[in-house]
Amino acid sequence: MSIATISGFVTAALVLVGIALAVLIVSVGIAAVPFFTQNHRVRVARREPLFRYYSHLALN
């Protein structure tokens, strides 16, 4: 195996990992939007800061 072959393989692998990561980030973002919009009204009504509301939501 030559250096050029290894370099091409690494480049192709990094491109595929980058594409997979982008797809993952987009799908998590799409799934998170309804969750945050649903809880926004409750959080604003309670006048809680963002971090405190969601940390208590996760722990309860």
PDB file of N, CA, C, O and CB in Angstrom:
ATOM      1  N   MET A   1       0.846  -1.190   0.000  1.00  0.00           N
ATOM      2  CA  MET A   1       0.000   0.000   0.000  1.00  0.00           C
ATOM      3  C   MET A   1       0.882   1.242   0.000  1.00  0.00           C
ATOM      4  O   MET A   1       1.863   1.341   0.738  1.00  0.00           O
ATOM      5  CB  MET A   1      -0.958   0.005   1.224  1.00  0.00           C
ATOM      6  N   SER A   2       0.510   2.153  -0.827  1.00  0.00           N
ATOM      7  CA  SER A   2       1.276   3.390  -0.890  1.00  0.00           C
ATOM      8  C   SER A   2       0.628   4.449  -0.004  1.00  0.00           C
ATOM      9  O   SER A   2      -0.507   4.299   0.447  1.00  0.00           O
ATOM     10  CB  SER A   2       1.383   3.891  -2.344  1.00  0.00           C
ATOM     11  N   ILE A   3       1.362   5.500   0.228  1.00  0.00           N
ATOM     12  CA  ILE A   3       0.875   6.616   1.038  1.00  0.00           C
ATOM     13  C   ILE A   3      -0.350   7.257   0.382  1.00  0.00           C
ATOM     14  O   ILE A   3      -1.278   7.670   1.078  1.00  0.00           O
ATOM     15  CB  ILE A   3       1.989   7.668   1.238  1.00  0.00           C
ATOM     16  N   ALA A   4      -0.359   7.343  -0.941  1.00  0.00           N
ATOM     17  CA  ALA A   4      -1.488   7.955  -1.649  1.00  0.00           C
ATOM     18  C   ALA A   4      -2.763   7.146  -1.442  1.00  0.00           C
ATOM     19  O   ALA A   4      -3.840   7.722  -1.294  1.00  0.00           O
ATOM     20  CB  ALA A   4      -1.180   8.078  -3.150  1.00  0.00           C
ATOM     21  N   THR A   5      -2.657   5.819  -1.428  1.00  0.00           N
ATOM     22  CA  THR A   5      -3.824   4.962  -1.216  1.00  0.00           C
ATOM     23  C   THR A   5      -4.367   5.135   0.201  1.00  0.00           C
ATOM     24  O   THR A   5      -5.577   5.244   0.400  1.00  0.00           O
ATOM     25  CB  THR A   5      -3.465   3.486  -1.473  1.00  0.00           C
ATOM     26  N   ILE A   6      -3.478   5.159   1.169  1.00  0.00           N
ATOM     27  CA  ILE A   6      -3.889   5.337   2.567  1.00  0.00           C
ATOM     28  C   ILE A   6      -4.504   6.717   2.759  1.00  0.00           C
ATOM     29  O   ILE A   6      -5.513   6.860   3.448  1.00  0.00           O
ATOM     30  CB  ILE A   6      -2.685   5.147   3.523  1.00  0.00           C
ATOM     31  N   SER A   7      -3.906   7.716   2.159  1.00  0.00           N
ATOM     32  CA  SER A   7      -4.423   9.081   2.279  1.00  0.00           C
ATOM     33  C   SER A   7      -5.810   9.193   1.647  1.00  0.00           C
ATOM     34  O   SER A   7      -6.691   9.851   2.201  1.00  0.00           O
ATOM     35  CB  SER A   7      -3.456  10.082   1.618  1.00  0.00           C
ATOM     36  N   GLY A   8      -6.006   8.565   0.510  1.00  0.00           N
ATOM     37  CA  GLY A   8      -7.322   8.589  -0.134  1.00  0.00           C
ATOM     38  C   GLY A   8      -8.374   7.888   0.702  1.00  0.00           C
ATOM     39  O   GLY A   8      -9.508   8.355   0.813  1.00  0.00           O
ATOM     40  N   PHE A   9      -7.988   6.757   1.293  1.00  0.00           N
ATOM     41  CA  PHE A   9      -8.915   6.027   2.160  1.00  0.00           C
ATOM     42  C   PHE A   9      -9.309   6.852   3.373  1.00  0.00           C
ATOM     43  O   PHE A   9     -10.486   6.911   3.728  1.00  0.00           O
ATOM     44  CB  PHE A   9      -8.297   4.710   2.609  1.00  0.00           C
ATOM     45  N   VAL A  10      -8.340   7.488   4.011  1.00  0.00           N
ATOM     46  CA  VAL A  10      -8.617   8.307   5.195  1.00  0.00           C
ATOM     47  C   VAL A  10      -9.508   9.487   4.823  1.00  0.00           C
ATOM     48  O   VAL A  10     -10.430   9.831   5.563  1.00  0.00           O
ATOM     49  CB  VAL A  10      -7.300   8.809   5.833  1.00  0.00           C
ATOM     50  N   THR A  11      -9.236  10.098   3.689  1.00  0.00           N
ATOM     51  CA  THR A  11     -10.061  11.225   3.242  1.00  0.00           C
ATOM     52  C   THR A  11     -11.499  10.782   2.991  1.00  0.00           C
ATOM     53  O   THR A  11     -12.440  11.458   3.406  1.00  0.00           O
ATOM     54  CB  THR A  11      -9.470  11.852   1.966  1.00  0.00           C
ATOM     55  N   ALA A  12     -11.671   9.654   2.317  1.00  0.00           N
ATOM     56  CA  ALA A  12     -13.016   9.148   2.043  1.00  0.00           C
ATOM     57  C   ALA A  12     -13.740   8.784   3.337  1.00  0.00           C
ATOM     58  O   ALA A  12     -14.933   9.048   3.483  1.00  0.00           O
ATOM     59  CB  ALA A  12     -12.950   7.928   1.114  1.00  0.00           C
ATOM     60  N   ALA A  13     -13.011   8.177   4.278  1.00  0.00           N
ATOM     61  CA  ALA A  13     -13.623   7.820   5.557  1.00  0.00           C
ATOM     62  C   ALA A  13     -14.056   9.061   6.328  1.00  0.00           C
ATOM     63  O   ALA A  13     -15.133   9.080   6.924  1.00  0.00           O
ATOM     64  CB  ALA A  13     -12.652   6.994   6.400  1.00  0.00           C
ATOM     65  N   LEU A  14     -13.226  10.089   6.320  1.00  0.00           N
ATOM     66  CA  LEU A  14     -13.585  11.326   7.030  1.00  0.00           C
ATOM     67  C   LEU A  14     -14.783  12.015   6.380  1.00  0.00           C
ATOM     68  O   LEU A  14     -15.616  12.590   7.080  1.00  0.00           O
ATOM     69  CB  LEU A  14     -12.388  12.288   7.066  1.00  0.00           C
ATOM     70  N   VAL A  15     -14.876  11.964   5.077  1.00  0.00           N
ATOM     71  CA  VAL A  15     -16.031  12.552   4.383  1.00  0.00           C
ATOM     72  C   VAL A  15     -17.298  11.795   4.768  1.00  0.00           C
ATOM     73  O   VAL A  15     -18.326  12.413   5.044  1.00  0.00           O
ATOM     74  CB  VAL A  15     -15.827  12.523   2.836  1.00  0.00           C
ATOM     75  N   LEU A  16     -17.237  10.467   4.791  1.00  0.00           N
ATOM     76  CA  LEU A  16     -18.415   9.676   5.164  1.00  0.00           C
ATOM     77  C   LEU A  16     -18.817   9.918   6.619  1.00  0.00           C
ATOM     78  O   LEU A  16     -20.006  10.012   6.924  1.00  0.00           O
ATOM     79  CB  LEU A  16     -18.143   8.184   4.940  1.00  0.00           C
ATOM     80  N   VAL A  17     -17.852  10.018   7.506  1.00  0.00           N
ATOM     81  CA  VAL A  17     -18.159  10.307   8.909  1.00  0.00           C
ATOM     82  C   VAL A  17     -18.755  11.704   9.042  1.00  0.00           C
ATOM     83  O   VAL A  17     -19.672  11.910   9.837  1.00  0.00           O
ATOM     84  CB  VAL A  17     -16.892  10.180   9.784  1.00  0.00           C
ATOM     85  N   GLY A  18     -18.253  12.652   8.282  1.00  0.00           N
ATOM     86  CA  GLY A  18     -18.809  14.005   8.306  1.00  0.00           C
ATOM     87  C   GLY A  18     -20.247  14.049   7.824  1.00  0.00           C
ATOM     88  O   GLY A  18     -21.079  14.751   8.400  1.00  0.00           O
ATOM     89  N   ILE A  19     -20.541  13.306   6.775  1.00  0.00           N
ATOM     90  CA  ILE A  19     -21.912  13.254   6.257  1.00  0.00           C
ATOM     91  C   ILE A  19     -22.833  12.598   7.280  1.00  0.00           C
ATOM     92  O   ILE A  19     -23.941  13.080   7.515  1.00  0.00           O
ATOM     93  CB  ILE A  19     -21.965  12.484   4.914  1.00  0.00           C
ATOM     94  N   ALA A  20     -22.384  11.504   7.887  1.00  0.00           N
ATOM     95  CA  ALA A  20     -23.197  10.828   8.899  1.00  0.00           C
ATOM     96  C   ALA A  20     -23.441  11.731  10.103  1.00  0.00           C
ATOM     97  O   ALA A  20     -24.540  11.751  10.658  1.00  0.00           O
ATOM     98  CB  ALA A  20     -22.520   9.530   9.346  1.00  0.00           C
ATOM     99  N   LEU A  21     -22.416  12.476  10.506  1.00  0.00           N
ATOM    100  CA  LEU A  21     -22.568  13.400  11.622  1.00  0.00           C
ATOM    101  C   LEU A  21     -23.553  14.516  11.293  1.00  0.00           C
ATOM    102  O   LEU A  21     -24.353  14.910  12.142  1.00  0.00           O
ATOM    103  CB  LEU A  21     -21.219  13.992  12.004  1.00  0.00           C
ATOM    104  N   ALA A  22     -23.500  15.022  10.077  1.00  0.00           N
ATOM    105  CA  ALA A  22     -24.439  16.070   9.666  1.00  0.00           C
ATOM    106  C   ALA A  22     -25.873  15.552   9.671  1.00  0.00           C
ATOM    107  O   ALA A  22     -26.784  16.251  10.115  1.00  0.00           O
ATOM    108  CB  ALA A  22     -24.076  16.599   8.269  1.00  0.00           C
ATOM    109  N   VAL A  23     -26.079  14.336   9.182  1.00  0.00           N
ATOM    110  CA  VAL A  23     -27.424  13.739   9.183  1.00  0.00           C
ATOM    111  C   VAL A  23     -27.911  13.547  10.615  1.00  0.00           C
ATOM    112  O   VAL A  23     -29.079  13.799  10.912  1.00  0.00           O
ATOM    113  CB  VAL A  23     -27.428  12.382   8.429  1.00  0.00           C
ATOM    114  N   LEU A  24     -27.032  13.107  11.495  1.00  0.00           N
ATOM    115  CA  LEU A  24     -27.398  12.920  12.898  1.00  0.00           C
ATOM    116  C   LEU A  24     -27.783  14.240  13.556  1.00  0.00           C
ATOM    117  O   LEU A  24     -28.784  14.305  14.271  1.00  0.00           O
ATOM    118  CB  LEU A  24     -26.247  12.274  13.663  1.00  0.00           C
ATOM    119  N   ILE A  25     -27.014  15.273  13.327  1.00  0.00           N
ATOM    120  CA  ILE A  25     -27.296  16.580  13.928  1.00  0.00           C
ATOM    121  C   ILE A  25     -28.620  17.135  13.430  1.00  0.00           C
ATOM    122  O   ILE A  25     -29.394  17.690  14.210  1.00  0.00           O
ATOM    123  CB  ILE A  25     -26.167  17.567  13.623  1.00  0.00           C
ATOM    124  N   VAL A  26     -28.889  16.989  12.131  1.00  0.00           N
ATOM    125  CA  VAL A  26     -30.155  17.487  11.574  1.00  0.00           C
ATOM    126  C   VAL A  26     -31.334  16.712  12.144  1.00  0.00           C
ATOM    127  O   VAL A  26     -32.346  17.316  12.499  1.00  0.00           O
ATOM    128  CB  VAL A  26     -30.149  17.387  10.036  1.00  0.00           C
ATOM    129  N   SER A  27     -31.230  15.388  12.241  1.00  0.00           N
ATOM    130  CA  SER A  27     -32.359  14.613  12.747  1.00  0.00           C
ATOM    131  C   SER A  27     -32.600  14.862  14.233  1.00  0.00           C
ATOM    132  O   SER A  27     -33.752  14.880  14.666  1.00  0.00           O
ATOM    133  CB  SER A  27     -32.125  13.130  12.503  1.00  0.00           C
ATOM    134  N   VAL A  28     -31.553  15.052  15.020  1.00  0.00           N
ATOM    135  CA  VAL A  28     -31.740  15.385  16.435  1.00  0.00           C
ATOM    136  C   VAL A  28     -32.359  16.776  16.571  1.00  0.00           C
ATOM    137  O   VAL A  28     -33.220  16.999  17.421  1.00  0.00           O
ATOM    138  CB  VAL A  28     -30.391  15.317  17.197  1.00  0.00           C
ATOM    139  N   GLY A  29     -31.919  17.693  15.739  1.00  0.00           N
ATOM    140  CA  GLY A  29     -32.502  19.036  15.755  1.00  0.00           C
ATOM    141  C   GLY A  29     -33.974  19.035  15.404  1.00  0.00           C
ATOM    142  O   GLY A  29     -34.768  19.730  16.039  1.00  0.00           O
ATOM    143  N   ILE A  30     -34.343  18.265  14.403  1.00  0.00           N
ATOM    144  CA  ILE A  30     -35.747  18.177  14.003  1.00  0.00           C
ATOM    145  C   ILE A  30     -36.583  17.546  15.110  1.00  0.00           C
ATOM    146  O   ILE A  30     -37.718  17.962  15.339  1.00  0.00           O
ATOM    147  CB  ILE A  30     -35.888  17.366  12.704  1.00  0.00           C
ATOM    148  N   ALA A  31     -36.039  16.555  15.795  1.00  0.00           N
ATOM    149  CA  ALA A  31     -36.770  15.913  16.885  1.00  0.00           C
ATOM    150  C   ALA A  31     -36.861  16.814  18.112  1.00  0.00           C
ATOM    151  O   ALA A  31     -37.816  16.703  18.881  1.00  0.00           O
ATOM    152  CB  ALA A  31     -36.104  14.596  17.258  1.00  0.00           C
ATOM    153  N   ALA A  32     -35.893  17.699  18.312  1.00  0.00           N
ATOM    154  CA  ALA A  32     -35.869  18.544  19.508  1.00  0.00           C
ATOM    155  C   ALA A  32     -36.799  19.743  19.412  1.00  0.00           C
ATOM    156  O   ALA A  32     -37.262  20.240  20.438  1.00  0.00           O
ATOM    157  CB  ALA A  32     -34.471  19.023  19.765  1.00  0.00           C
ATOM    158  N   VAL A  33     -37.079  20.214  18.217  1.00  0.00           N
ATOM    159  CA  VAL A  33     -37.900  21.419  18.056  1.00  0.00           C
ATOM    160  C   VAL A  33     -39.286  21.253  18.683  1.00  0.00           C
ATOM    161  O   VAL A  33     -39.696  22.131  19.442  1.00  0.00           O
ATOM    162  CB  VAL A  33     -38.042  21.763  16.574  1.00  0.00           C
ATOM    163  N   PRO A  34     -40.028  20.179  18.409  1.00  0.00           N
ATOM    164  CA  PRO A  34     -41.348  20.052  19.062  1.00  0.00           C
ATOM    165  C   PRO A  34     -41.266  19.974  20.584  1.00  0.00           C
ATOM    166  O   PRO A  34     -42.134  20.499  21.282  1.00  0.00           O
ATOM    167  CB  PRO A  34     -42.059  18.819  18.543  1.00  0.00           C
ATOM    168  N   PHE A  35     -40.231  19.326  21.097  1.00  0.00           N
ATOM    169  CA  PHE A  35     -40.064  19.230  22.547  1.00  0.00           C
ATOM    170  C   PHE A  35     -39.896  20.608  23.171  1.00  0.00           C
ATOM    171  O   PHE A  35     -40.559  20.923  24.159  1.00  0.00           O
ATOM    172  CB  PHE A  35     -38.861  18.348  22.891  1.00  0.00           C
ATOM    173  N   PHE A  36     -39.025  21.428  22.610  1.00  0.00           N
ATOM    174  CA  PHE A  36     -38.773  22.750  23.183  1.00  0.00           C
ATOM    175  C   PHE A  36     -39.938  23.701  22.971  1.00  0.00           C
ATOM    176  O   PHE A  36     -40.212  24.530  23.839  1.00  0.00           O
ATOM    177  CB  PHE A  36     -37.519  23.344  22.585  1.00  0.00           C
ATOM    178  N   THR A  37     -40.627  23.607  21.852  1.00  0.00           N
ATOM    179  CA  THR A  37     -41.781  24.490  21.651  1.00  0.00           C
ATOM    180  C   THR A  37     -42.939  24.100  22.564  1.00  0.00           C
ATOM    181  O   THR A  37     -43.687  24.964  23.022  1.00  0.00           O
ATOM    182  CB  THR A  37     -42.235  24.452  20.186  1.00  0.00           C
ATOM    183  N   GLN A  38     -43.089  22.813  22.829  1.00  0.00           N
ATOM    184  CA  GLN A  38     -44.151  22.370  23.725  1.00  0.00           C
ATOM    185  C   GLN A  38     -43.904  22.837  25.151  1.00  0.00           C
ATOM    186  O   GLN A  38     -44.841  23.232  25.845  1.00  0.00           O
ATOM    187  CB  GLN A  38     -44.276  20.853  23.688  1.00  0.00           C
ATOM    188  N   ASN A  39     -42.668  22.796  25.589  1.00  0.00           N
ATOM    189  CA  ASN A  39     -42.342  23.169  26.969  1.00  0.00           C
ATOM    190  C   ASN A  39     -42.091  24.665  27.148  1.00  0.00           C
ATOM    191  O   ASN A  39     -41.954  25.134  28.278  1.00  0.00           O
ATOM    192  CB  ASN A  39     -41.130  22.404  27.426  1.00  0.00           C
ATOM    193  N   HIS A  40     -42.031  25.404  26.070  1.00  0.00           N
ATOM    194  CA  HIS A  40     -41.740  26.840  26.165  1.00  0.00           C
ATOM    195  C   HIS A  40     -42.836  27.584  26.930  1.00  0.00           C
ATOM    196  O   HIS A  40     -42.541  28.418  27.786  1.00  0.00           O
ATOM    197  CB  HIS A  40     -41.581  27.445  24.764  1.00  0.00           C
ATOM    198  N   ARG A  41     -44.091  27.285  26.623  1.00  0.00           N
ATOM    199  CA  ARG A  41     -45.194  27.990  27.286  1.00  0.00           C
ATOM    200  C   ARG A  41     -45.179  27.747  28.793  1.00  0.00           C
ATOM    201  O   ARG A  41     -45.391  28.675  29.575  1.00  0.00           O
ATOM    202  CB  ARG A  41     -46.541  27.547  26.699  1.00  0.00           C
ATOM    203  N   VAL A  42     -44.933  26.524  29.195  1.00  0.00           N
ATOM    204  CA  VAL A  42     -44.904  26.187  30.616  1.00  0.00           C
ATOM    205  C   VAL A  42     -43.747  26.900  31.303  1.00  0.00           C
ATOM    206  O   VAL A  42     -43.902  27.445  32.396  1.00  0.00           O
ATOM    207  CB  VAL A  42     -44.789  24.664  30.813  1.00  0.00           C
ATOM    208  N   ARG A  43     -42.586  26.890  30.652  1.00  0.00           N
ATOM    209  CA  ARG A  43     -41.401  27.524  31.244  1.00  0.00           C
ATOM    210  C   ARG A  43     -41.606  29.019  31.393  1.00  0.00           C
ATOM    211  O   ARG A  43     -41.238  29.590  32.420  1.00  0.00           O
ATOM    212  CB  ARG A  43     -40.156  27.250  30.392  1.00  0.00           C
ATOM    213  N   VAL A  44     -42.181  29.660  30.401  1.00  0.00           N
ATOM    214  CA  VAL A  44     -42.420  31.103  30.461  1.00  0.00           C
ATOM    215  C   VAL A  44     -43.473  31.422  31.523  1.00  0.00           C
ATOM    216  O   VAL A  44     -43.355  32.418  32.236  1.00  0.00           O
ATOM    217  CB  VAL A  44     -42.868  31.641  29.080  1.00  0.00           C
ATOM    218  N   ALA A  45     -44.493  30.584  31.629  1.00  0.00           N
ATOM    219  CA  ALA A  45     -45.529  30.812  32.646  1.00  0.00           C
ATOM    220  C   ALA A  45     -44.955  30.694  34.053  1.00  0.00           C
ATOM    221  O   ALA A  45     -45.373  31.415  34.959  1.00  0.00           O
ATOM    222  CB  ALA A  45     -46.684  29.815  32.469  1.00  0.00           C
ATOM    223  N   ARG A  46     -44.008  29.796  34.235  1.00  0.00           N
ATOM    224  CA  ARG A  46     -43.374  29.639  35.547  1.00  0.00           C
ATOM    225  C   ARG A  46     -42.256  30.655  35.776  1.00  0.00           C
ATOM    226  O   ARG A  46     -41.762  30.793  36.895  1.00  0.00           O
ATOM    227  CB  ARG A  46     -42.819  28.230  35.691  1.00  0.00           C
ATOM    228  N   ARG A  47     -41.868  31.348  34.748  1.00  0.00           N
ATOM    229  CA  ARG A  47     -40.779  32.331  34.784  1.00  0.00           C
ATOM    230  C   ARG A  47     -39.474  31.723  35.299  1.00  0.00           C
ATOM    231  O   ARG A  47     -38.771  32.316  36.117  1.00  0.00           O
ATOM    232  CB  ARG A  47     -41.173  33.517  35.658  1.00  0.00           C
ATOM    233  N   GLU A  48     -39.176  30.535  34.803  1.00  0.00           N
ATOM    234  CA  GLU A  48     -37.939  29.856  35.180  1.00  0.00           C
ATOM    235  C   GLU A  48     -36.884  30.071  34.102  1.00  0.00           C
ATOM    236  O   GLU A  48     -37.212  30.140  32.918  1.00  0.00           O
ATOM    237  CB  GLU A  48     -38.187  28.345  35.404  1.00  0.00           C
ATOM    238  N   PRO A  49     -35.641  30.176  34.497  1.00  0.00           N
ATOM    239  CA  PRO A  49     -34.568  30.246  33.502  1.00  0.00           C
ATOM    240  C   PRO A  49     -34.478  28.934  32.720  1.00  0.00           C
ATOM    241  O   PRO A  49     -34.895  27.877  33.195  1.00  0.00           O
ATOM    242  CB  PRO A  49     -33.214  30.558  34.184  1.00  0.00           C
ATOM    243  N   LEU A  50     -33.936  29.027  31.540  1.00  0.00           N
ATOM    244  CA  LEU A  50     -33.855  27.889  30.638  1.00  0.00           C
ATOM    245  C   LEU A  50     -33.152  26.697  31.266  1.00  0.00           C
ATOM    246  O   LEU A  50     -33.674  25.583  31.241  1.00  0.00           O
ATOM    247  CB  LEU A  50     -33.146  28.287  29.375  1.00  0.00           C
ATOM    248  N   PHE A  51     -31.965  26.925  31.832  1.00  0.00           N
ATOM    249  CA  PHE A  51     -31.184  25.815  32.387  1.00  0.00           C
ATOM    250  C   PHE A  51     -31.902  25.158  33.563  1.00  0.00           C
ATOM    251  O   PHE A  51     -31.957  23.931  33.652  1.00  0.00           O
ATOM    252  CB  PHE A  51     -29.805  26.307  32.830  1.00  0.00           C
ATOM    253  N   ARG A  52     -32.444  25.958  34.452  1.00  0.00           N
ATOM    254  CA  ARG A  52     -33.100  25.409  35.638  1.00  0.00           C
ATOM    255  C   ARG A  52     -34.332  24.590  35.256  1.00  0.00           C
ATOM    256  O   ARG A  52     -34.544  23.506  35.799  1.00  0.00           O
ATOM    257  CB  ARG A  52     -33.495  26.537  36.600  1.00  0.00           C
ATOM    258  N   TYR A  53     -35.149  25.097  34.327  1.00  0.00           N
ATOM    259  CA  TYR A  53     -36.370  24.380  33.939  1.00  0.00           C
ATOM    260  C   TYR A  53     -36.042  23.013  33.345  1.00  0.00           C
ATOM    261  O   TYR A  53     -36.620  22.002  33.743  1.00  0.00           O
ATOM    262  CB  TYR A  53     -37.180  25.208  32.930  1.00  0.00           C
ATOM    263  N   TYR A  54     -35.111  22.988  32.393  1.00  0.00           N
ATOM    264  CA  TYR A  54     -34.824  21.719  31.723  1.00  0.00           C
ATOM    265  C   TYR A  54     -34.015  20.770  32.589  1.00  0.00           C
ATOM    266  O   TYR A  54     -34.137  19.555  32.431  1.00  0.00           O
ATOM    267  CB  TYR A  54     -34.088  21.973  30.435  1.00  0.00           C
ATOM    268  N   SER A  55     -33.198  21.275  33.492  1.00  0.00           N
ATOM    269  CA  SER A  55     -32.485  20.370  34.397  1.00  0.00           C
ATOM    270  C   SER A  55     -33.457  19.738  35.384  1.00  0.00           C
ATOM    271  O   SER A  55     -33.328  18.555  35.699  1.00  0.00           O
ATOM    272  CB  SER A  55     -31.368  21.121  35.152  1.00  0.00           C
ATOM    273  N   HIS A  56     -34.421  20.497  35.874  1.00  0.00           N
ATOM    274  CA  HIS A  56     -35.441  19.921  36.763  1.00  0.00           C
ATOM    275  C   HIS A  56     -36.345  18.967  35.998  1.00  0.00           C
ATOM    276  O   HIS A  56     -36.788  17.957  36.545  1.00  0.00           O
ATOM    277  CB  HIS A  56     -36.281  21.033  37.419  1.00  0.00           C
ATOM    278  N   LEU A  57     -36.619  19.274  34.755  1.00  0.00           N
ATOM    279  CA  LEU A  57     -37.440  18.399  33.924  1.00  0.00           C
ATOM    280  C   LEU A  57     -36.756  17.064  33.707  1.00  0.00           C
ATOM    281  O   LEU A  57     -37.410  16.021  33.711  1.00  0.00           O
ATOM    282  CB  LEU A  57     -37.741  19.060  32.581  1.00  0.00           C
ATOM    283  N   ALA A  58     -35.450  17.087  33.519  1.00  0.00           N
ATOM    284  CA  ALA A  58     -34.707  15.854  33.288  1.00  0.00           C
ATOM    285  C   ALA A  58     -34.556  15.038  34.571  1.00  0.00           C
ATOM    286  O   ALA A  58     -34.528  13.808  34.518  1.00  0.00           O
ATOM    287  CB  ALA A  58     -33.334  16.170  32.708  1.00  0.00           C
ATOM    288  N   LEU A  59     -34.458  15.701  35.715  1.00  0.00           N
ATOM    289  CA  LEU A  59     -34.236  14.989  36.972  1.00  0.00           C
ATOM    290  C   LEU A  59     -35.510  14.465  37.604  1.00  0.00           C
ATOM    291  O   LEU A  59     -35.450  13.557  38.433  1.00  0.00           O
ATOM    292  CB  LEU A  59     -33.543  15.883  37.941  1.00  0.00           C
ATOM    293  N   ASN A  60     -36.665  15.009  37.238  1.00  0.00           N
ATOM    294  CA  ASN A  60     -37.943  14.578  37.827  1.00  0.00           C
ATOM    295  C   ASN A  60     -38.630  13.564  36.977  1.00  0.00           C
ATOM    296  O   ASN A  60     -39.715  13.098  37.328  1.00  0.00           O
ATOM    297  CB  ASN A  60     -38.858  15.751  38.038  1.00  0.00           C
TER     298      ASN A  60
END
